[in-house]
Amino acid sequence: MSSRRLSVLSSVLFGTFFSLPLFGQLQNVVINTQDTLACRVRTAQVEKVTVAPGGTSVSLTTVAGETVDFPADEFMNLEVRQAMAPIVNYRHNVENPYVQRFVHHTVYDTLDYSYSVVEDFIDLKKRRDFPNPLVFRLRPVANGVEPMTPYPGGCSLQISRSDDFSKSPLLPMPGDSAVVYDLTPGDTVRYRIVSNATGVRLQQGVAAIEGQVRMIYLESVDNVRDIGGWPVLGGGHIRYGMLYRGSKLHTAGTTFISDDDVQRMRDLGIRAEFDLRGRTEANNAEAQYAYSRLGKDVPYDIVNAGCIAYMAIFDKPATIALEWRKMYYRFKQGVPLFYHCSRGCDRVGTLTLLIEGVLGVSENDLCLDYELSSFCGKDGLRHRNERYLHPDYDFEAVMRTIKSYPGETLRDKFEYYLVRVCGVSASEIEAFRKGMIVPDVHWRPERPKR
């Protein structure tokens, strides 16, 4: 390409792309069977880029009517083609609409535990404990006027937290779209869509992930969620990606979790499992059953006699101290932990209540998180006024007892219980708060590097 043409092309391209709004102005991109690129551009600088009959040359036309012609093989230079990849940004909430309405529009009277509204948001016949997926789509493409879908040769998606995509796997995009679950609120991830045939970028941008409740998408195991995201007293929220709660993965020789879901949990970074059921219930008295189904490299902790829930925590504080030590040990290691009982509701719900309470979650939000198990269906149905349904499950009595302890705030009262009643170290609680509470973040769109 001549120096004049290169100068003109460079000035047009760089002038165009640095002035583009973040949601992209390149309207249509396609590589045809001759592997030549044609795109139609709408900006103040460039009107269109077209391919001559036979694909022998390419013309770039500005809105002023100036045309730059150059051979197609020169235009197909990789750097030039990838510079033409349109920018399309996403802003996505991970909460499904039922969870979103329940969590952000429910304010309980914490002096009146006689009622619950969770059943207004759930369906007892089916699961609603899935996150809202982000669907990445390749913008409509065309060769001239006729649309071409799917993209010739197919395409794949790559996602990365940085500009380095070298370790990002290629995710297939059947029908020019890809569904992605389990993204983390507060993150801004980069993505690109590439041609399978040529490896050239076809589209790129950033996705700003929003929301609060981070449910985890598993088909074979329900009621799984990250406890992160809840706002705490004094500002900030619970850190994501460290503590996950849920239901059982196995019982004795029966494994419930599928291989695909094992991989999903490993992709989350989970590298420790804490089983609250006890060896008798889990039938792990036999050594061949006492291992994590998440992999041989995942340590498996279990309390011999099983853990406890609700008012039993005040009768057996030593058991709660043991639960704390096992959880805190993994936290100190910096190892993301999955802890579970059978349904992920009662024993897990009680331990979560203590964890979130001592971190400073409000009473209303403690009620909401407890009731979120109801979104997995009738087997997970739990109400904050549980004593009216199941006499053994008295969530209100637990809260009433905690609130009877000394302390200026509810957080102080949870700390009093753990330190003075259970014997947990106050310095551990301080370190736990320091590591598990992070500042709130707000999305700022970033232009991907070319």
FIDRENLO-712086 format. One line per field, with one value per residue (C-alpha): x, y, z; chain; residue number from 1; residue in three letters. Coordinates in steps of 0.2 Angstrom, whole numbers, plus 5000, padded with zeros to 4 digits. Layout:
c1	c(X,...);
c2	c(Y,...);
c3	c(Z,...);
mol	c(A,...);
seq	c(NUM,...);
type	c(ALA,...);
***
This chain:
c1	c(5000,5007,5012,4998,4985,4992,4992,4974,4968,4976,4970,4952,4952,4960,4950,4934,4937,4943,4927,4915,4902,4905,4890,4898,4894,4901,4885,4888,4904,4906,4919,4913,4918,4933,4938,4937,4930,4916,4908,4896,4901,4890,4901,4905,4921,4917,4902,4906,4919,4914,4921,4923,4915,4926,4934,4949,4949,4942,4935,4933,4922,4920,4905,4913,4914,4933,4937,4952,4955,4968,4970,4960,4975,4983,4966,4965,4981,4977,4979,4968,4954,4955,4955,4938,4930,4915,4913,4897,4896,4885,4877,4870,4861,4864,4849,4834,4818,4810,4825,4827,4810,4810,4827,4825,4807,4804,4806,4800,4795,4808,4797,4784,4789,4771,4772,4782,4780,4792,4779,4773,4789,4792,4785,4784,4783,4800,4816,4819,4837,4846,4856,4851,4863,4872,4869,4883,4877,4886,4878,4868,4880,4877,4885,4878,4860,4857,4859,4871,4867,4876,4893,4902,4913,4906,4913,4918,4918,4932,4930,4944,4946,4961,4967,4976,4965,4980,4972,4954,4945,4936,4917,4906,4893,4879,4868,4880,4876,4883,4875,4886,4882,4890,4898,4902,4893,4905,4916,4920,4925,4932,4926,4929,4920,4932,4930,4933,4940,4952,4954,4950,4940,4923,4916,4923,4919,4916,4902,4898,4891,4878,4866,4868,4863,4875,4866,4876,4870,4870,4858,4861,4863,4851,4851,4869,4874,4889,4886,4894,4886,4875,4878,4885,4885,4897,4898,4904,4898,4903,4916,4911,4920,4926,4911,4898,4883,4872,4865,4873,4884,4883,4877,4887,4891,4878,4885,4872,4883,4886,4903,4898,4893,4909,4918,4907,4911,4930,4929,4923,4939,4931,4945,4938,4922,4914,4900,4889,4879,4890,4897,4882,4870,4883,4888,4906,4910,4916,4933,4929,4914,4924,4930,4925,4916,4924,4941,4955,4964,4949,4950,4934,4930,4916,4910,4909,4892,4885,4881,4866,4853,4841,4839,4851,4866,4863,4863,4879,4890,4905,4898,4897,4915,4920,4911,4919,4936,4934,4927,4940,4954,4950,4947,4965,4972,4963,4954,4936,4925,4908,4899,4883,4871,4857,4846,4857,4843,4843,4861,4869,4856,4860,4879,4877,4866,4880,4893,4883,4877,4895,4900,4886,4872,4855,4841,4830,4843,4847,4828,4829,4844,4837,4821,4831,4832,4813,4818,4824,4806,4795,4809,4818,4803,4808,4799,4806,4791,4795,4789,4771,4774,4788,4789,4807,4812,4811,4820,4812,4817,4835,4835,4826,4839,4853,4846,4845,4864,4873,4879,4875,4872,4865,4883,4890,4877,4882,4900,4895,4888,4902,4916,4908,4897,4906,4924,4928,4943,4939,4955,4949,4933,4942,4953,4938,4929,4945,4946,4928,4921,4926,4921,4906,4911,4902,4904,4915,4915,4932,4937,4945,4963,4965);
c2	c(5000,5017,5029,5041,5028,5021,5038,5042,5025,5027,5044,5039,5023,5031,5047,5036,5024,5036,5046,5032,5031,5016,5006,5006,5013,5000,4993,4978,4966,4950,4940,4932,4916,4924,4930,4948,4960,4972,4984,4998,5012,5026,5040,5058,5052,5036,5032,5014,5002,4991,4977,4978,4964,4948,4954,4962,4979,4988,5006,5016,5031,5046,5057,5071,5059,5055,5038,5028,5012,4998,4980,4967,4957,4973,4977,4960,4963,4956,4972,4982,4969,4968,4987,4987,4975,4985,4989,4983,4985,4977,4982,4966,4962,4944,4943,4935,4946,4936,4937,4955,4960,4950,4957,4975,4978,4968,4978,4967,4974,4967,4969,4958,4940,4934,4935,4932,4937,4926,4915,4930,4928,4909,4894,4879,4868,4874,4881,4900,4899,4902,4918,4929,4924,4936,4933,4939,4941,4945,4961,4957,4955,4958,4957,4972,4970,4952,4946,4932,4922,4912,4919,4910,4897,4900,4911,4909,4920,4924,4933,4940,4951,4960,4964,4947,4934,4921,4910,4913,4897,4899,4897,4891,4903,4892,4904,4918,4919,4913,4911,4915,4912,4915,4932,4942,4959,4974,4966,4974,4960,4961,4950,4947,4937,4929,4920,4902,4902,4916,4920,4938,4949,4952,4961,4967,4977,4976,4969,4978,4966,4972,4966,4959,4941,4930,4913,4899,4890,4871,4859,4844,4853,4867,4881,4886,4904,4915,4924,4939,4956,4959,4977,4979,4991,5005,5003,4991,4973,4955,4950,4938,4922,4916,4907,4898,4889,4875,4858,4841,4834,4816,4803,4788,4780,4790,4806,4819,4832,4830,4831,4847,4855,4849,4859,4874,4874,4872,4886,4897,4893,4882,4872,4866,4858,4858,4845,4850,4834,4823,4806,4796,4805,4807,4789,4794,4782,4771,4779,4776,4789,4802,4813,4828,4825,4841,4833,4824,4841,4848,4845,4838,4843,4835,4837,4819,4822,4834,4852,4860,4873,4886,4886,4871,4883,4890,4873,4867,4882,4871,4864,4882,4885,4870,4875,4893,4885,4875,4889,4901,4890,4890,4909,4911,4900,4911,4896,4898,4886,4877,4873,4863,4852,4841,4855,4870,4878,4875,4870,4880,4894,4895,4896,4909,4919,4919,4923,4937,4944,4946,4955,4968,4963,4971,4961,4963,4957,4942,4937,4939,4928,4915,4915,4914,4895,4895,4899,4882,4874,4867,4857,4873,4883,4893,4907,4919,4915,4897,4892,4894,4880,4869,4870,4864,4878,4894,4907,4921,4913,4913,4932,4936,4927,4935,4952,4949,4949,4965,4977,4993,4986,4969,4966,4968,4956,4942,4945,4944,4927,4920,4927,4926,4911,4900,4905,4912,4923,4942,4944,4931,4940,4956,4948,4940,4957,4965,4951,4949,4967,4976,4994,4996,4998,5007,5003,5014,5009,5006,5006,4990,4991,4987);
c3	c(5000,4996,5010,5005,5006,5022,5029,5024,5030,5047,5050,5045,5056,5071,5069,5068,5082,5095,5092,5093,5107,5118,5111,5094,5077,5065,5059,5049,5047,5037,5030,5014,5006,4997,5015,5011,5023,5020,5032,5033,5044,5051,5059,5055,5046,5036,5027,5021,5016,5001,4991,4972,4962,4963,4979,4970,4979,4993,4994,5009,5007,5018,5021,5011,4996,4996,4991,4996,4985,4989,4984,4995,5000,5008,5016,5023,5034,5051,5061,5049,5050,5069,5070,5062,5075,5081,5099,5108,5127,5139,5156,5164,5180,5186,5197,5189,5189,5203,5215,5210,5215,5231,5237,5232,5236,5252,5269,5284,5300,5311,5326,5319,5313,5311,5292,5277,5259,5250,5242,5232,5222,5220,5211,5221,5206,5198,5202,5202,5210,5193,5189,5175,5161,5150,5131,5120,5102,5086,5079,5063,5048,5030,5013,5004,5008,5011,5029,5032,5048,5055,5052,5038,5047,5064,5078,5096,5112,5123,5140,5151,5166,5157,5140,5139,5131,5130,5143,5139,5132,5116,5119,5104,5098,5090,5081,5083,5102,5118,5135,5150,5169,5185,5182,5197,5201,5201,5188,5171,5160,5142,5128,5110,5097,5084,5068,5069,5051,5052,5071,5067,5079,5073,5089,5105,5121,5139,5150,5166,5179,5191,5204,5222,5224,5215,5213,5204,5189,5192,5184,5196,5213,5218,5231,5228,5230,5234,5251,5244,5240,5255,5262,5279,5293,5291,5272,5259,5256,5258,5247,5232,5228,5245,5253,5244,5252,5245,5246,5246,5232,5237,5250,5253,5236,5226,5218,5213,5205,5187,5178,5170,5186,5195,5181,5184,5203,5199,5187,5201,5210,5224,5231,5248,5254,5271,5274,5289,5289,5300,5295,5299,5288,5274,5277,5277,5291,5277,5271,5252,5253,5263,5249,5239,5223,5217,5214,5223,5226,5235,5254,5262,5280,5290,5308,5315,5325,5312,5314,5322,5318,5325,5344,5346,5344,5361,5369,5360,5357,5356,5339,5332,5338,5328,5313,5314,5315,5300,5290,5296,5293,5274,5274,5281,5267,5255,5248,5242,5252,5248,5263,5263,5273,5264,5257,5261,5271,5290,5296,5282,5284,5303,5300,5286,5298,5311,5297,5289,5306,5313,5297,5300,5288,5293,5301,5286,5274,5286,5284,5265,5263,5274,5263,5247,5248,5244,5226,5223,5225,5238,5246,5250,5256,5271,5280,5293,5303,5302,5319,5313,5300,5309,5328,5327,5315,5325,5315,5325,5342,5336,5331,5347,5358,5348,5351,5369,5371,5375,5362,5353,5336,5330,5324,5341,5348,5335,5340,5359,5355,5345,5357,5374,5372,5359,5363,5346,5346,5344,5334,5322,5320,5317,5303,5296,5294,5286,5273,5269,5268,5253,5247,5235,5217,5203,5184,5173,5155,5148,5129,5125,5119,5100);
mol	c(A,A,A,A,A,A,A,A,A,A,A,A,A,A,A,A,A,A,A,A,A,A,A,A,A,A,A,A,A,A,A,A,A,A,A,A,A,A,A,A,A,A,A,A,A,A,A,A,A,A,A,A,A,A,A,A,A,A,A,A,A,A,A,A,A,A,A,A,A,A,A,A,A,A,A,A,A,A,A,A,A,A,A,A,A,A,A,A,A,A,A,A,A,A,A,A,A,A,A,A,A,A,A,A,A,A,A,A,A,A,A,A,A,A,A,A,A,A,A,A,A,A,A,A,A,A,A,A,A,A,A,A,A,A,A,A,A,A,A,A,A,A,A,A,A,A,A,A,A,A,A,A,A,A,A,A,A,A,A,A,A,A,A,A,A,A,A,A,A,A,A,A,A,A,A,A,A,A,A,A,A,A,A,A,A,A,A,A,A,A,A,A,A,A,A,A,A,A,A,A,A,A,A,A,A,A,A,A,A,A,A,A,A,A,A,A,A,A,A,A,A,A,A,A,A,A,A,A,A,A,A,A,A,A,A,A,A,A,A,A,A,A,A,A,A,A,A,A,A,A,A,A,A,A,A,A,A,A,A,A,A,A,A,A,A,A,A,A,A,A,A,A,A,A,A,A,A,A,A,A,A,A,A,A,A,A,A,A,A,A,A,A,A,A,A,A,A,A,A,A,A,A,A,A,A,A,A,A,A,A,A,A,A,A,A,A,A,A,A,A,A,A,A,A,A,A,A,A,A,A,A,A,A,A,A,A,A,A,A,A,A,A,A,A,A,A,A,A,A,A,A,A,A,A,A,A,A,A,A,A,A,A,A,A,A,A,A,A,A,A,A,A,A,A,A,A,A,A,A,A,A,A,A,A,A,A,A,A,A,A,A,A,A,A,A,A,A,A,A,A,A,A,A,A,A,A,A,A,A,A,A,A,A,A,A,A,A,A,A,A,A,A,A,A,A,A,A,A,A,A,A,A,A,A,A,A,A,A,A,A,A,A,A,A,A,A,A,A,A,A);
seq	c(1,2,3,4,5,6,7,8,9,10,11,12,13,14,15,16,17,18,19,20,21,22,23,24,25,26,27,28,29,30,31,32,33,34,35,36,37,38,39,40,41,42,43,44,45,46,47,48,49,50,51,52,53,54,55,56,57,58,59,60,61,62,63,64,65,66,67,68,69,70,71,72,73,74,75,76,77,78,79,80,81,82,83,84,85,86,87,88,89,90,91,92,93,94,95,96,97,98,99,100,101,102,103,104,105,106,107,108,109,110,111,112,113,114,115,116,117,118,119,120,121,122,123,124,125,126,127,128,129,130,131,132,133,134,135,136,137,138,139,140,141,142,143,144,145,146,147,148,149,150,151,152,153,154,155,156,157,158,159,160,161,162,163,164,165,166,167,168,169,170,171,172,173,174,175,176,177,178,179,180,181,182,183,184,185,186,187,188,189,190,191,192,193,194,195,196,197,198,199,200,201,202,203,204,205,206,207,208,209,210,211,212,213,214,215,216,217,218,219,220,221,222,223,224,225,226,227,228,229,230,231,232,233,234,235,236,237,238,239,240,241,242,243,244,245,246,247,248,249,250,251,252,253,254,255,256,257,258,259,260,261,262,263,264,265,266,267,268,269,270,271,272,273,274,275,276,277,278,279,280,281,282,283,284,285,286,287,288,289,290,291,292,293,294,295,296,297,298,299,300,301,302,303,304,305,306,307,308,309,310,311,312,313,314,315,316,317,318,319,320,321,322,323,324,325,326,327,328,329,330,331,332,333,334,335,336,337,338,339,340,341,342,343,344,345,346,347,348,349,350,351,352,353,354,355,356,357,358,359,360,361,362,363,364,365,366,367,368,369,370,371,372,373,374,375,376,377,378,379,380,381,382,383,384,385,386,387,388,389,390,391,392,393,394,395,396,397,398,399,400,401,402,403,404,405,406,407,408,409,410,411,412,413,414,415,416,417,418,419,420,421,422,423,424,425,426,427,428,429,430,431,432,433,434,435,436,437,438,439,440,441,442,443,444,445,446,447,448,449,450);
type	c(MET,SER,SER,ARG,ARG,LEU,SER,VAL,LEU,SER,SER,VAL,LEU,PHE,GLY,THR,PHE,PHE,SER,LEU,PRO,LEU,PHE,GLY,GLN,LEU,GLN,ASN,VAL,VAL,ILE,ASN,THR,GLN,ASP,THR,LEU,ALA,CYS,ARG,VAL,ARG,THR,ALA,GLN,VAL,GLU,LYS,VAL,THR,VAL,ALA,PRO,GLY,GLY,THR,SER,VAL,SER,LEU,THR,THR,VAL,ALA,GLY,GLU,THR,VAL,ASP,PHE,PRO,ALA,ASP,GLU,PHE,MET,ASN,LEU,GLU,VAL,ARG,GLN,ALA,MET,ALA,PRO,ILE,VAL,ASN,TYR,ARG,HIS,ASN,VAL,GLU,ASN,PRO,TYR,VAL,GLN,ARG,PHE,VAL,HIS,HIS,THR,VAL,TYR,ASP,THR,LEU,ASP,TYR,SER,TYR,SER,VAL,VAL,GLU,ASP,PHE,ILE,ASP,LEU,LYS,LYS,ARG,ARG,ASP,PHE,PRO,ASN,PRO,LEU,VAL,PHE,ARG,LEU,ARG,PRO,VAL,ALA,ASN,GLY,VAL,GLU,PRO,MET,THR,PRO,TYR,PRO,GLY,GLY,CYS,SER,LEU,GLN,ILE,SER,ARG,SER,ASP,ASP,PHE,SER,LYS,SER,PRO,LEU,LEU,PRO,MET,PRO,GLY,ASP,SER,ALA,VAL,VAL,TYR,ASP,LEU,THR,PRO,GLY,ASP,THR,VAL,ARG,TYR,ARG,ILE,VAL,SER,ASN,ALA,THR,GLY,VAL,ARG,LEU,GLN,GLN,GLY,VAL,ALA,ALA,ILE,GLU,GLY,GLN,VAL,ARG,MET,ILE,TYR,LEU,GLU,SER,VAL,ASP,ASN,VAL,ARG,ASP,ILE,GLY,GLY,TRP,PRO,VAL,LEU,GLY,GLY,GLY,HIS,ILE,ARG,TYR,GLY,MET,LEU,TYR,ARG,GLY,SER,LYS,LEU,HIS,THR,ALA,GLY,THR,THR,PHE,ILE,SER,ASP,ASP,ASP,VAL,GLN,ARG,MET,ARG,ASP,LEU,GLY,ILE,ARG,ALA,GLU,PHE,ASP,LEU,ARG,GLY,ARG,THR,GLU,ALA,ASN,ASN,ALA,GLU,ALA,GLN,TYR,ALA,TYR,SER,ARG,LEU,GLY,LYS,ASP,VAL,PRO,TYR,ASP,ILE,VAL,ASN,ALA,GLY,CYS,ILE,ALA,TYR,MET,ALA,ILE,PHE,ASP,LYS,PRO,ALA,THR,ILE,ALA,LEU,GLU,TRP,ARG,LYS,MET,TYR,TYR,ARG,PHE,LYS,GLN,GLY,VAL,PRO,LEU,PHE,TYR,HIS,CYS,SER,ARG,GLY,CYS,ASP,ARG,VAL,GLY,THR,LEU,THR,LEU,LEU,ILE,GLU,GLY,VAL,LEU,GLY,VAL,SER,GLU,ASN,ASP,LEU,CYS,LEU,ASP,TYR,GLU,LEU,SER,SER,PHE,CYS,GLY,LYS,ASP,GLY,LEU,ARG,HIS,ARG,ASN,GLU,ARG,TYR,LEU,HIS,PRO,ASP,TYR,ASP,PHE,GLU,ALA,VAL,MET,ARG,THR,ILE,LYS,SER,TYR,PRO,GLY,GLU,THR,LEU,ARG,ASP,LYS,PHE,GLU,TYR,TYR,LEU,VAL,ARG,VAL,CYS,GLY,VAL,SER,ALA,SER,GLU,ILE,GLU,ALA,PHE,ARG,LYS,GLY,MET,ILE,VAL,PRO,ASP,VAL,HIS,TRP,ARG,PRO,GLU,ARG,PRO,LYS,ARG);
***
